[in-house]
Amino acid sequence: QVDVRRGGVRSRVKRMIFSHCTRCVVCVSGALQSDLQAALHLPPSRMRVIANGVNRGARPTSSERAALPTRTARHVLAIGNIRRPKDYPTLLTAFALLRKRISDIHLDIAGQPDTEGLFESLQQQAHSLGIEPHVTFHGFLTDPGPLLTTADCFVLSSSKEGFSLA
């Protein structure tokens, strides 16, 4: 959610941009649309909801499947840029605990590494927890669909997020 209710210069500038510099505001949920509409006083004709879609029936093609690592374990997947609000440190800690109970499990993380050193910190944490061989950082993927369709479980560990694009 774009915070336009806080007050101050930044909120006024955001409201001005939304009100005067856009033809249409696209929201990922009806709740976000209602909230922004009330805050921005925009007519409904200038707002649209386009929800994030998940094609539950999609299956990877044979070439996509061939490009994936061999799956000999259950796979947990997290998708999202490597940045602090995604709370990957908690995910790695939880995954280390899970590995003590389920030995044939692997964690895939797909997302653009940050520029603040968090990515390197996460790699070190995986090493320290002894799960490094069981965690794959894929980096940015233009199409994470094949990973998503072969995952056994999707996890979103965000500590601050309204409605994730992942």
DSSP file with accessible surface (Angstrom, degrees, kcal/mol):
  #  RESIDUE AA STRUCTURE BP1 BP2  ACC     N-H-->O    O-->H-N    N-H-->O    O-->H-N    TCO  KAPPA ALPHA  PHI   PSI    X-CA   Y-CA   Z-CA
    1    1 A Q              0   0  129      0, 0.0     2,-0.6     0, 0.0   161,-0.0   0.000 360.0 360.0 360.0 137.9    0.0    0.0    0.0
    2    2 A V        -     0   0   58      1,-0.0     2,-0.9     2,-0.0     3,-0.1  -0.777 360.0-130.4 -85.6 121.1    1.2    3.5   -0.8
    3    3 A D        +     0   0   44     -2,-0.6    11,-0.1     1,-0.2    -1,-0.0  -0.627  47.0 150.0 -79.8 108.1    1.0    5.5    2.4
    4    4 A V        +     0   0    1     -2,-0.9    -1,-0.2    10,-0.1     3,-0.1   0.278  61.4  67.9-116.5   7.5   -0.8    8.7    1.5
    5    5 A R  S    S+     0   0  133      1,-0.1    -1,-0.1    -3,-0.1    -2,-0.1   0.471  71.2  88.5-106.1  -5.6   -2.4    9.3    4.9
    6    6 A R  S    S-     0   0  202      1,-0.2    -1,-0.1     2,-0.0     2,-0.1   0.822  82.8-135.5 -65.8 -33.4    0.6   10.1    7.1
    7    7 A G     >  +     0   0   37      1,-0.2     4,-0.6    -3,-0.1    -1,-0.2  -0.369  55.8  92.1  95.8 174.1    0.7   13.8    6.5
    8    8 A G  H  > S-     0   0   40      1,-0.2     4,-1.9     2,-0.1    -1,-0.2  -0.183  92.5 -57.1  88.4 175.6    3.7   15.8    5.8
    9    9 A V  H  > S+     0   0   97      1,-0.2     4,-2.7     2,-0.2     5,-0.2   0.904 130.3  54.0 -62.4 -45.2    5.3   16.8    2.5
   10   10 A R  H  > S+     0   0  205      1,-0.2     4,-2.6     2,-0.2    -1,-0.2   0.917 109.8  47.2 -59.7 -44.5    5.8   13.3    1.1
   11   11 A S  H  X S+     0   0    5     -4,-0.6     4,-2.6     2,-0.2    -1,-0.2   0.905 112.0  50.4 -64.6 -40.1    2.2   12.4    1.6
   12   12 A R  H  X S+     0   0  136     -4,-1.9     4,-2.4     2,-0.2    -2,-0.2   0.922 111.4  48.5 -63.7 -41.0    1.0   15.6   -0.1
   13   13 A V  H  X S+     0   0   65     -4,-2.7     4,-2.6     2,-0.2    -2,-0.2   0.928 111.6  49.6 -65.5 -43.2    3.4   15.0   -3.0
   14   14 A K  H  X S+     0   0   76     -4,-2.6     4,-2.6    -5,-0.2     5,-0.2   0.931 111.9  48.2 -60.8 -45.8    2.1   11.4   -3.4
   15   15 A R  H  X S+     0   0   77     -4,-2.6     4,-2.7     1,-0.2    -1,-0.2   0.908 111.3  50.8 -62.1 -39.9   -1.5   12.6   -3.3
   16   16 A M  H  X S+     0   0  101     -4,-2.4     4,-2.9     2,-0.2     5,-0.5   0.928 110.5  48.7 -64.1 -42.9   -0.8   15.3   -5.9
   17   17 A I  H  X S+     0   0   80     -4,-2.6     4,-2.2     1,-0.2    -2,-0.2   0.947 114.4  45.3 -62.5 -47.9    0.9   12.8   -8.2
   18   18 A F  H  < S+     0   0   36     -4,-2.6     4,-0.4    -5,-0.2    -1,-0.2   0.913 119.2  42.0 -61.2 -42.0   -2.0   10.4   -7.9
   19   19 A S  H  < S+     0   0   31     -4,-2.7    -2,-0.2    -5,-0.2    -1,-0.2   0.866 130.6  19.1 -76.3 -36.1   -4.6   13.1   -8.4
   20   20 A H  H  < S+     0   0  153     -4,-2.9    -3,-0.2    -5,-0.2    -2,-0.2   0.597 123.1  47.0-115.0 -13.7   -3.1   15.2  -11.2
   21   21 A C  S  < S+     0   0   91     -4,-2.2     2,-0.4    -5,-0.5    -3,-0.1   0.265  98.1  70.4-117.3   9.4   -0.5   13.0  -12.9
   22   22 A T        -     0   0   42     -4,-0.4     3,-0.1    -5,-0.2    24,-0.0  -0.958  50.4-163.5-127.9 149.3   -2.3    9.7  -13.5
   23   23 A R  S    S+     0   0  233      1,-0.4     2,-0.3    -2,-0.4    -1,-0.1   0.742  86.1   8.7 -92.0 -32.4   -5.1    8.7  -15.8
   24   24 A C        -     0   0   51      2,-0.0     2,-0.5    23,-0.0    -1,-0.4  -0.990  62.8-144.8-151.8 138.6   -5.8    5.5  -13.8
   25   25 A V  E     -a   47   0A   9     21,-2.6    23,-2.4    -2,-0.3     2,-0.5  -0.935  18.7-152.9-106.4 123.3   -4.6    4.0  -10.6
   26   26 A V  E     -a   48   0A  86     -2,-0.5     2,-0.3    21,-0.2    23,-0.2  -0.852  12.6-171.0-100.4 129.5   -4.2    0.2  -10.6
   27   27 A C  E     -a   49   0A   1     21,-2.9    23,-2.6    -2,-0.5     3,-0.0  -0.871  26.1-138.5-117.9 152.8   -4.6   -1.7   -7.3
   28   28 A V  S    S+     0   0   29     -2,-0.3    24,-0.5    21,-0.2     2,-0.3   0.473  85.8  24.8 -90.3  -2.6   -4.0   -5.3   -6.6
   29   29 A S  S  > S-     0   0   30     22,-0.1     4,-2.1     1,-0.1     5,-0.1  -0.992  73.8-118.7-155.2 158.1   -7.1   -5.7   -4.4
   30   30 A G  H  > S+     0   0   41     -2,-0.3     4,-2.6     1,-0.2     5,-0.2   0.861 114.5  56.3 -64.0 -35.6  -10.5   -4.3   -3.8
   31   31 A A  H  > S+     0   0   78      2,-0.2     4,-2.3     1,-0.2    -1,-0.2   0.915 107.7  47.5 -64.6 -41.8   -9.5   -3.4   -0.3
   32   32 A L  H  > S+     0   0   30      2,-0.2     4,-2.9     1,-0.2     5,-0.3   0.921 110.9  52.2 -65.4 -40.5   -6.6   -1.3   -1.5
   33   33 A Q  H  X S+     0   0   39     -4,-2.1     4,-2.8     1,-0.2     5,-0.2   0.943 110.6  47.4 -60.5 -47.1   -8.8    0.4   -4.1
   34   34 A S  H  X S+     0   0   76     -4,-2.6     4,-2.2     2,-0.2    -1,-0.2   0.922 113.9  47.6 -60.4 -44.1  -11.3    1.3   -1.4
   35   35 A D  H  X S+     0   0   45     -4,-2.3     4,-2.2     1,-0.2    -2,-0.2   0.941 115.8  43.0 -64.9 -47.2   -8.7    2.7    0.9
   36   36 A L  H  X S+     0   0    5     -4,-2.9     4,-3.1     2,-0.2     5,-0.3   0.884 110.9  55.7 -67.9 -36.9   -6.9    4.7   -1.8
   37   37 A Q  H  X>S+     0   0   50     -4,-2.8     4,-1.7    -5,-0.3     5,-0.7   0.930 110.8  45.2 -61.3 -42.4  -10.1    6.0   -3.2
   38   38 A A  H  <5S+     0   0   57     -4,-2.2    -1,-0.2    -5,-0.2    -2,-0.2   0.908 117.5  44.0 -66.7 -40.8  -11.1    7.3    0.2
   39   39 A A  H  <5S+     0   0   14     -4,-2.2    -2,-0.2     1,-0.2    -1,-0.2   0.860 123.2  34.8 -73.8 -34.7   -7.7    8.8    0.8
   40   40 A L  H  <5S-     0   0    7     -4,-3.1    -1,-0.2    -5,-0.2    -2,-0.2   0.564  94.6-134.6 -97.5 -12.9   -7.2   10.3   -2.7
   41   41 A H  T  <5 +     0   0  162     -4,-1.7    -3,-0.2    -5,-0.3    -4,-0.1   0.884  47.7 160.2  57.4  41.7  -10.9   11.3   -3.4
   42   42 A L      < -     0   0    9     -5,-0.7    -1,-0.2    -6,-0.3    -2,-0.1  -0.701  44.2-111.1 -92.4 145.3  -10.6    9.8   -6.9
   43   43 A P    >   -     0   0   60      0, 0.0     3,-2.2     0, 0.0     4,-0.1  -0.434  28.5-114.4 -70.3 151.1  -13.7    8.9   -8.8
   44   44 A P  G >  S+     0   0   85      0, 0.0     3,-1.8     0, 0.0    -2,-0.0   0.814 113.3  68.9 -55.8 -28.1  -14.2    5.1   -9.4
   45   45 A S  G 3  S+     0   0   89      1,-0.3    -3,-0.0   -21,-0.0     0, 0.0   0.705  96.8  53.3 -66.8 -15.9  -13.7    5.6  -13.1
   46   46 A R  G <  S+     0   0   57     -3,-2.2   -21,-2.6   -22,-0.1     2,-0.4   0.254 102.4  70.2-101.6  12.9  -10.0    6.5  -12.5
   47   47 A M  E <   -a   25   0A   3     -3,-1.8     2,-0.3   -23,-0.2   -21,-0.2  -0.977  55.5-178.8-133.0 145.3   -9.3    3.3  -10.5
   48   48 A R  E     -a   26   0A 132    -23,-2.4   -21,-2.9    -2,-0.4     2,-0.5  -0.991  20.1-139.0-139.1 149.1   -9.0   -0.4  -11.5
   49   49 A V  E     +a   27   0A  62     -2,-0.3     2,-0.4   -23,-0.2   -21,-0.2  -0.938  20.5 173.7-107.4 124.2   -8.4   -3.6   -9.7
   50   50 A I        -     0   0  108    -23,-2.6     2,-0.1    -2,-0.5     3,-0.1  -0.909  22.0-153.4-126.2 100.1   -6.1   -6.1  -11.4
   51   51 A A        -     0   0   64     -2,-0.4     2,-0.3     1,-0.1   -22,-0.1  -0.363  26.7 -96.4 -73.6 153.4   -5.5   -8.9   -9.0
   52   52 A N        -     0   0   59    -24,-0.5     2,-0.3   112,-0.1    -1,-0.1  -0.535  45.7-141.0 -67.2 131.8   -2.4  -11.1   -9.1
   53   53 A G        -     0   0   75     -2,-0.3     2,-0.4    -3,-0.1    -1,-0.0  -0.726  17.5-167.6-101.8 146.5   -3.2  -14.2  -11.0
   54   54 A V        -     0   0  102     -2,-0.3     2,-1.3     0, 0.0     3,-0.1  -0.982  15.7-147.1-129.4 119.2   -2.1  -17.7  -10.4
   55   55 A N    >   -     0   0  120     -2,-0.4     3,-1.5     1,-0.2    -2,-0.0  -0.717  17.8-176.1 -85.4  93.3   -2.6  -20.3  -13.1
   56   56 A R  T 3  S+     0   0  218     -2,-1.3    -1,-0.2     1,-0.3     0, 0.0   0.711  78.9  53.2 -68.3 -19.1   -3.2  -23.3  -10.9
   57   57 A G  T 3  S+     0   0   60     -3,-0.1    -1,-0.3     2,-0.0     2,-0.1   0.494  82.0 118.5 -94.0  -2.4   -3.4  -25.7  -13.8
   58   58 A A    <   -     0   0   31     -3,-1.5     0, 0.0     1,-0.0     0, 0.0  -0.351  39.9-175.0 -69.1 141.5   -0.1  -24.6  -15.4
   59   59 A R        -     0   0  171     -2,-0.1    91,-0.1    91,-0.0    -2,-0.0  -0.990  31.5-102.7-132.1 143.6    2.6  -27.2  -15.8
   60   60 A P        -     0   0   10      0, 0.0     2,-0.0     0, 0.0    85,-0.0  -0.341  37.1-115.3 -66.2 146.9    6.1  -26.6  -17.0
   61   61 A T     >  -     0   0   70      1,-0.1     4,-2.9     4,-0.0     5,-0.2  -0.273  33.0-101.2 -70.9 168.3    6.9  -27.7  -20.5
   62   62 A S  H  > S+     0   0   90      1,-0.2     4,-2.3     2,-0.2     5,-0.1   0.897 125.1  49.6 -62.4 -36.2    9.5  -30.4  -21.1
   63   63 A S  H  > S+     0   0   84      2,-0.2     4,-1.4     1,-0.2    -1,-0.2   0.897 111.6  48.2 -70.7 -37.6   12.2  -27.9  -21.9
   64   64 A E  H  > S+     0   0   62      2,-0.2     4,-0.8     1,-0.2     3,-0.2   0.923 112.3  49.7 -64.4 -42.8   11.4  -25.9  -18.8
   65   65 A R  H >< S+     0   0  132     -4,-2.9     3,-0.9     1,-0.2    -2,-0.2   0.908 108.0  53.6 -62.0 -39.9   11.4  -29.0  -16.7
   66   66 A A  H 3< S+     0   0   85     -4,-2.3    -1,-0.2     1,-0.2    -2,-0.2   0.819 104.9  55.2 -65.5 -29.6   14.8  -30.0  -18.2
   67   67 A A  H 3< S+     0   0   87     -4,-1.4    -1,-0.2    -3,-0.2    -2,-0.2   0.671  93.7  87.6 -79.0 -14.3   16.3  -26.6  -17.2
   68   68 A L  S << S-     0   0   30     -3,-0.9     3,-0.1    -4,-0.8    79,-0.0  -0.485  91.8 -95.8 -83.0 153.6   15.3  -27.1  -13.5
   69   69 A P        -     0   0   62      0, 0.0     2,-0.1     0, 0.0    -1,-0.1  -0.284  54.8 -84.9 -61.0 153.3   17.6  -28.9  -11.1
   70   70 A T        -     0   0  125      1,-0.1     2,-0.9    -3,-0.1     3,-0.1  -0.409  44.1-134.8 -61.5 130.4   16.8  -32.6  -10.6
   71   71 A R        +     0   0   70      1,-0.2    -1,-0.1    -2,-0.1     4,-0.1  -0.795  49.1 142.8 -96.3 101.8   14.1  -32.9   -7.9
   72   72 A T        +     0   0  126     -2,-0.9     2,-0.3     2,-0.1    -1,-0.2   0.368  66.6  46.9-112.2  -1.3   14.9  -35.5   -5.4
   73   73 A A  S    S-     0   0   25     -3,-0.1    32,-0.2    30,-0.0     2,-0.2  -0.853  95.6 -86.5-132.3 167.2   13.5  -33.7   -2.5
   74   74 A R  E     -b  105   0B 123     30,-3.1    32,-2.7    -2,-0.3     2,-0.5  -0.542  48.9-138.7 -70.3 144.0   10.4  -31.8   -1.5
   75   75 A H  E     -b  106   0B  10     75,-0.2    77,-2.4    30,-0.2    78,-1.4  -0.933  17.7-167.2-120.3 129.3   10.7  -28.1   -2.5
   76   76 A V  E     -bc 107 153B  15     30,-3.0    32,-3.0    -2,-0.5     2,-0.4  -0.893  18.2-158.1-104.0 136.9    9.7  -25.0   -0.7
   77   77 A L  E     -bc 108 154B   0     76,-2.7    78,-2.9    -2,-0.4     2,-0.4  -0.964  15.6-177.2-125.4 134.1    9.7  -21.8   -2.8
   78   78 A A  E     -b  109   0B   2     30,-2.5    32,-2.7    -2,-0.4     2,-0.4  -0.994   8.3-168.6-123.5 132.7   10.0  -18.2   -1.9
   79   79 A I  E     +b  110   0B  25     76,-0.4     2,-0.2    -2,-0.4    32,-0.2  -0.990  35.7  95.8-123.4 128.1    9.7  -15.5   -4.5
   80   80 A G  S    S-     0   0   10     30,-2.8    -2,-0.1    -2,-0.4     3,-0.0  -0.682  73.6 -75.6 161.6 146.6   10.6  -11.8   -3.8
   81   81 A N        -     0   0   78     -2,-0.2     2,-1.3    30,-0.2     5,-0.2  -0.223  54.3-104.1 -55.7 147.1   13.4   -9.4   -4.1
   82   82 A I  S    S+     0   0    3     30,-2.7     2,-0.3     3,-0.1    37,-0.2  -0.639  73.3 126.6 -78.2  97.4   16.1   -9.8   -1.5
   83   83 A R  S >  S-     0   0  106     -2,-1.3     3,-1.6    31,-0.1     4,-0.4  -0.971  71.2 -98.5-151.3 160.5   15.3   -6.9    0.8
   84   84 A R  G >  S+     0   0  141     -2,-0.3     3,-2.1     1,-0.3    75,-0.2   0.843 113.4  59.7 -55.3 -44.2   14.7   -6.5    4.5
   85   85 A P  G 3  S+     0   0   36      0, 0.0    74,-2.6     0, 0.0    75,-1.2   0.753  95.2  66.1 -61.0 -19.1   10.8   -6.4    4.5
   86   86 A K  G <  S-     0   0   13     -3,-1.6    71,-0.2    72,-0.3    -2,-0.2   0.657  95.0-146.9 -74.8 -15.5   10.8   -9.9    3.0
   87   87 A D    <>  +     0   0   41     -3,-2.1     4,-1.5    -4,-0.4     3,-0.4   0.872  33.6 165.1  53.1  49.3   12.4  -11.2    6.2
   88   88 A Y  H  >  +     0   0    5     -5,-0.4     4,-2.8     1,-0.2     5,-0.2   0.814  67.7  67.2 -65.0 -29.4   14.4  -14.0    4.7
   89   89 A P  H  > S+     0   0   44      0, 0.0     4,-2.2     0, 0.0    -1,-0.2   0.935 103.1  46.0 -57.4 -40.9   16.5  -14.4    7.9
   90   90 A T  H  > S+     0   0   76     -3,-0.4     4,-2.8     2,-0.2     5,-0.2   0.914 111.1  53.0 -66.1 -39.9   13.4  -15.7    9.7
   91   91 A L  H  X S+     0   0   13     -4,-1.5     4,-2.9     1,-0.2    -1,-0.2   0.932 109.4  48.2 -60.6 -44.9   12.7  -18.0    6.7
   92   92 A L  H  X S+     0   0    0     -4,-2.8     4,-2.3     2,-0.2    -1,-0.2   0.912 112.0  49.4 -63.9 -40.6   16.2  -19.5    6.8
   93   93 A T  H  X S+     0   0   66     -4,-2.2     4,-1.8    -5,-0.2    -2,-0.2   0.933 113.4  46.3 -63.4 -43.9   15.9  -20.0   10.6
   94   94 A A  H  X S+     0   0   50     -4,-2.8     4,-2.4     1,-0.2    -2,-0.2   0.907 111.2  52.3 -65.2 -39.8   12.5  -21.7   10.1
   95   95 A F  H  X S+     0   0    5     -4,-2.9     4,-2.6    -5,-0.2    -1,-0.2   0.904 105.8  54.3 -64.8 -38.2   13.8  -23.8    7.3
   96   96 A A  H  X S+     0   0   12     -4,-2.3     4,-0.9     1,-0.2    -1,-0.2   0.909 110.1  47.2 -61.6 -40.3   16.8  -25.0    9.4
   97   97 A L  H >X S+     0   0  104     -4,-1.8     4,-0.6     1,-0.2     3,-0.6   0.907 111.3  51.3 -66.5 -40.5   14.3  -26.2   12.0
   98   98 A L  H >X S+     0   0   63     -4,-2.4     4,-2.6     1,-0.2     3,-1.4   0.891 102.4  59.9 -64.2 -37.5   12.2  -27.9    9.4
   99   99 A R  H 3< S+     0   0   51     -4,-2.6    -1,-0.2     1,-0.3    -2,-0.2   0.783  95.9  62.4 -63.6 -25.5   15.2  -29.7    8.0
  100  100 A K  H << S+     0   0  173     -4,-0.9    -1,-0.3    -3,-0.6    -2,-0.2   0.789 115.3  32.5 -69.0 -24.6   15.7  -31.3   11.4
  101  101 A R  H << S+     0   0  220     -3,-1.4     2,-0.5    -4,-0.6    -2,-0.2   0.733 128.0  35.9 -99.7 -32.3   12.3  -33.0   11.0
  102  102 A I     <  -     0   0   42     -4,-2.6     3,-0.4     1,-0.1    -1,-0.3  -0.914  62.0-178.4-127.6 103.3   12.2  -33.5    7.2
  103  103 A S  S    S+     0   0   90     -2,-0.5     2,-1.0     1,-0.2    -1,-0.1   0.784  74.7  63.9 -76.6 -26.5   15.6  -34.3    5.7
  104  104 A D  S    S+     0   0   67    -31,-0.1   -30,-3.1     2,-0.0     2,-0.3  -0.371  80.4 112.3 -97.3  59.9   14.5  -34.5    2.1
  105  105 A I  E     -b   74   0B  11     -2,-1.0     2,-0.3    -3,-0.4   -30,-0.2  -0.968  43.1-167.9-133.3 145.4   13.5  -30.9    1.7
  106  106 A H  E     -b   75   0B  28    -32,-2.7   -30,-3.0    -2,-0.3     2,-0.5  -0.980  12.6-142.2-133.9 145.5   15.0  -28.0   -0.3
  107  107 A L  E     -bd  76 135B   0     27,-2.8    29,-2.7    -2,-0.3     2,-0.5  -0.940  12.3-167.4-112.3 123.9   14.4  -24.3   -0.3
  108  108 A D  E     -bd  77 136B   2    -32,-3.0   -30,-2.5    -2,-0.5     2,-0.5  -0.941   2.4-169.8-106.7 132.1   14.5  -22.2   -3.5
  109  109 A I  E     -bd  78 137B   2     27,-2.9    29,-3.1    -2,-0.5    30,-0.6  -0.985   1.9-172.7-123.9 119.3   14.6  -18.5   -3.2
  110  110 A A  E     +bd  79 139B   3    -32,-2.7   -30,-2.8    -2,-0.5     2,-0.2  -0.959  33.1 103.8-113.6 122.3   14.0  -16.4   -6.4
  111  111 A G  S    S-     0   0    7     28,-1.1    28,-0.2    -2,-0.5   -30,-0.2  -0.807  71.2 -80.2 171.4 151.5   14.5  -12.7   -6.3
  112  112 A Q        -     0   0   96     27,-0.2   -30,-2.7    -2,-0.2    27,-0.0  -0.428  51.4-119.4 -64.1 123.5   16.8   -9.8   -7.2
  113  113 A P        -     0   0   38      0, 0.0    -1,-0.1     0, 0.0   -30,-0.1  -0.360  29.9-119.5 -62.5 147.5   19.7   -9.5   -4.7
  114  114 A D        -     0   0   29    -32,-0.1     3,-0.2     1,-0.1   -31,-0.1  -0.142   6.1-129.8 -77.5 179.4   19.9   -6.2   -2.9
  115  115 A T  S    S+     0   0  141      1,-0.1    -1,-0.1     4,-0.1   -32,-0.1   0.235  93.6  76.6-113.3  11.7   22.7   -3.7   -3.0
  116  116 A E  S    S-     0   0  139      0, 0.0    -1,-0.1     0, 0.0   -33,-0.0   0.262 111.1-100.4-106.9   7.0   23.0   -3.4    0.8
  117  117 A G  S  > S+     0   0   33     -3,-0.2     4,-1.9     3,-0.0     5,-0.1   0.472  88.7 120.0  91.2  -0.5   24.8   -6.6    1.6
  118  118 A L  H  > S+     0   0    3      2,-0.2     4,-2.5     1,-0.2     5,-0.2   0.911  72.0  56.1 -64.7 -40.4   21.7   -8.5    2.8
  119  119 A F  H  > S+     0   0   32      1,-0.2     4,-2.2     2,-0.2    -1,-0.2   0.939 109.0  45.9 -57.5 -47.6   22.1  -11.2    0.1
  120  120 A E  H  > S+     0   0  108      1,-0.2     4,-2.2     2,-0.2    -1,-0.2   0.888 111.2  53.7 -63.6 -36.4   25.7  -12.0    1.3
  121  121 A S  H  X S+     0   0   66     -4,-1.9     4,-2.5     2,-0.2    -1,-0.2   0.895 108.0  49.9 -64.2 -39.6   24.4  -12.0    4.9
  122  122 A L  H  X S+     0   0    0     -4,-2.5     4,-2.6     2,-0.2    -2,-0.2   0.904 109.0  51.4 -67.6 -39.5   21.7  -14.6    4.0
  123  123 A Q  H  X S+     0   0   77     -4,-2.2     4,-2.0     2,-0.2    -2,-0.2   0.925 111.8  47.4 -61.5 -42.3   24.3  -16.8    2.2
  124  124 A Q  H  X S+     0   0  108     -4,-2.2     4,-3.0     2,-0.2    -2,-0.2   0.900 110.5  52.3 -66.0 -39.8   26.4  -16.6    5.4
  125  125 A Q  H  X S+     0   0   37     -4,-2.5     4,-2.5     2,-0.2     6,-0.2   0.930 108.1  50.6 -62.9 -43.6   23.4  -17.4    7.6
  126  126 A A  H  <>S+     0   0    1     -4,-2.6     5,-2.2     1,-0.2     6,-1.1   0.912 112.5  47.8 -60.5 -40.2   22.6  -20.5    5.4
  127  127 A H  H ><5S+     0   0  103     -4,-2.0     3,-1.3     4,-0.2    -2,-0.2   0.946 111.8  49.0 -64.4 -47.8   26.2  -21.6    5.8
  128  128 A S  H 3<5S+     0   0   84     -4,-3.0    -2,-0.2     1,-0.3    -1,-0.2   0.837 110.6  50.6 -61.9 -34.9   26.1  -21.0    9.6
  129  129 A L  T 3<5S-     0   0   69     -4,-2.5    -1,-0.3    -5,-0.2    -2,-0.2   0.525 112.5-120.2 -81.0  -6.9   22.9  -22.9   10.0
  130  130 A G  T < 5S+     0   0   53     -3,-1.3    -3,-0.2    -4,-0.5    -2,-0.1   0.701  87.7 105.8  76.5  20.9   24.3  -25.9    8.1
  131  131 A I    > < +     0   0    4     -5,-2.2     3,-2.4    -6,-0.2     4,-0.2   0.371  36.0 111.4-111.8   3.8   21.6  -25.6    5.4
  132  132 A E  G >  S+     0   0   95     -6,-1.1     3,-1.5     1,-0.3    -5,-0.1   0.861  77.5  51.4 -50.0 -43.5   23.7  -24.1    2.6
  133  133 A P  G 3  S+     0   0   99      0, 0.0    -1,-0.3     0, 0.0    -2,-0.1   0.687 111.0  50.8 -68.9 -12.4   23.6  -27.3    0.4
  134  134 A H  G <  S+     0   0   53     -3,-2.4   -27,-2.8    -8,-0.1     2,-0.4   0.220  99.7  73.6-108.8  10.9   19.8  -27.3    0.8
  135  135 A V  E <   -d  107   0B  14     -3,-1.5     2,-0.5    -4,-0.2   -27,-0.2  -0.996  58.3-167.1-128.6 129.9   19.1  -23.7   -0.2
  136  136 A T  E     -d  108   0B  46    -29,-2.7   -27,-2.9    -2,-0.4     2,-0.7  -0.979   8.3-158.3-118.9 123.1   19.3  -22.3   -3.8
  137  137 A F  E     -d  109   0B  43     -2,-0.5   -27,-0.2   -29,-0.2   -29,-0.1  -0.892  11.2-177.5 -94.9 111.9   19.4  -18.6   -4.4
  138  138 A H  E     -     0   0B  53    -29,-3.1   -28,-0.2    -2,-0.7    -1,-0.1   0.612  23.4-147.1 -86.3 -14.7   18.2  -18.3   -8.0
  139  139 A G  E     -d  110   0B  17    -30,-0.6   -28,-1.1   -28,-0.2   -27,-0.2  -0.316  56.0 -12.6  73.6-164.9   18.5  -14.5   -8.3
  140  140 A F        -     0   0  123    -30,-0.2     2,-0.4   -29,-0.2     3,-0.1  -0.497  66.1-167.1 -72.2 132.6   16.1  -12.6  -10.5
  141  141 A L        -     0   0   56     -2,-0.2   -29,-0.1     1,-0.1    -2,-0.1  -0.988  19.8-152.5-120.9 128.7   14.1  -14.7  -12.9
  142  142 A T  S    S+     0   0  134     -2,-0.4    -1,-0.1     1,-0.3    -2,-0.0   0.830  97.2  22.8 -67.6 -28.6   12.1  -13.2  -15.7
  143  143 A D        +     0   0   92      1,-0.1    -1,-0.3    -3,-0.1     4,-0.3  -0.791  61.0 172.0-139.3  95.1    9.7  -16.2  -15.5
  144  144 A P     >  +     0   0   38      0, 0.0     4,-2.5     0, 0.0     3,-0.4   0.464  54.1 106.3 -80.0   3.7    9.6  -18.0  -12.1
  145  145 A G  H  > S+     0   0   23      1,-0.2     4,-2.9     2,-0.2     5,-0.2   0.881  73.7  52.0 -51.6 -48.8    6.6  -20.0  -13.4
  146  146 A P  H  > S+     0   0   18      0, 0.0     4,-1.1     0, 0.0    -1,-0.2   0.914 112.3  46.6 -59.0 -39.6    8.4  -23.3  -13.9
  147  147 A L  H  > S+     0   0    6     -3,-0.4     4,-0.8    -4,-0.3     3,-0.4   0.923 113.0  50.7 -64.9 -41.5    9.8  -23.1  -10.3
  148  148 A L  H >< S+     0   0   65     -4,-2.5     3,-0.7     1,-0.2    -1,-0.2   0.908 108.4  50.5 -63.4 -41.6    6.4  -22.3   -9.0
  149  149 A T  H 3< S+     0   0   33     -4,-2.9    -1,-0.2     1,-0.2    -2,-0.2   0.719 114.2  44.4 -73.8 -17.9    4.6  -25.1  -10.8
  150  150 A T  H 3< S+     0   0   36     -4,-1.1    -1,-0.2    -3,-0.4   -75,-0.2   0.472  90.4 106.8-102.2  -3.0    7.1  -27.7   -9.5
  151  151 A A    <<  -     0   0   24     -4,-0.8   -75,-0.2    -3,-0.7     3,-0.1  -0.465  57.5-154.0 -74.9 145.8    7.2  -26.4   -5.9
  152  152 A D  S    S+     0   0  112    -77,-2.4     2,-0.3     1,-0.3   -76,-0.2   0.703  82.3  14.3 -85.3 -23.9    5.5  -28.4   -3.2
  153  153 A C  E     -c   76   0B  65    -78,-1.4   -76,-2.7     2,-0.0     2,-0.4  -0.991  63.9-149.0-153.7 139.5    5.0  -25.3   -1.0
  154  154 A F  E     -c   77   0B  79     -2,-0.3     2,-0.4   -78,-0.2   -76,-0.2  -0.935  18.7-169.9-109.8 136.7    5.1  -21.6   -1.5
  155  155 A V        -     0   0   41    -78,-2.9     2,-0.5    -2,-0.4   -76,-0.4  -0.982  14.8-168.7-129.9 139.3    6.1  -19.4    1.5
  156  156 A L        +     0   0   75     -2,-0.4   -78,-0.1   -78,-0.1   -69,-0.1  -0.961   6.6 179.7-124.8 108.0    6.0  -15.6    1.9
  157  157 A S        +     0   0   23     -2,-0.5   -67,-0.1   -71,-0.2   -66,-0.1   0.202  24.3 149.4 -97.4  17.9    7.9  -14.6    5.0
  158  158 A S        -     0   0   31      1,-0.2   -72,-0.3   -70,-0.0     3,-0.2  -0.179  33.8-165.5 -57.4 137.6    7.4  -10.8    4.7
  159  159 A S  S    S+     0   0   73    -74,-2.6     2,-0.3     1,-0.3    -1,-0.2   0.666  85.7  28.5 -92.6 -22.2    7.3   -8.9    7.9
  160  160 A K  S    S+     0   0  162    -75,-1.2    -1,-0.3     0, 0.0     2,-0.3  -0.866  83.3 117.2-141.6 103.3    5.8   -5.8    6.2
  161  161 A E        -     0   0   68     -2,-0.3     3,-0.2    -3,-0.2    -3,-0.0  -0.841  40.3-159.6-168.5 130.7    3.7   -6.3    3.1
  162  162 A G  S    S-     0   0   66     -2,-0.3     2,-0.3     1,-0.2    -1,-0.1   0.976  86.2 -13.6 -76.3 -59.4    0.1   -5.5    2.2
  163  163 A F  S    S-     0   0  109   -134,-0.0    -1,-0.2  -131,-0.0  -135,-0.1  -0.841  79.0-132.9-150.1 101.5   -0.5   -7.8   -0.7
  164  164 A S        -     0   0   13     -2,-0.3  -112,-0.1    -3,-0.2    -3,-0.0  -0.208   6.1-142.2 -63.3 144.6    2.6   -9.2   -2.3
  165  165 A L              0   0  130      1,-0.2    -1,-0.1  -113,-0.0   -85,-0.1   0.808 360.0 360.0 -72.0 -29.5    3.1   -9.2   -6.0
  166  166 A A              0   0   52    -87,-0.2    -1,-0.2  -114,-0.0   -86,-0.1   0.883 360.0 360.0 -66.1 360.0    4.7  -12.7   -5.7
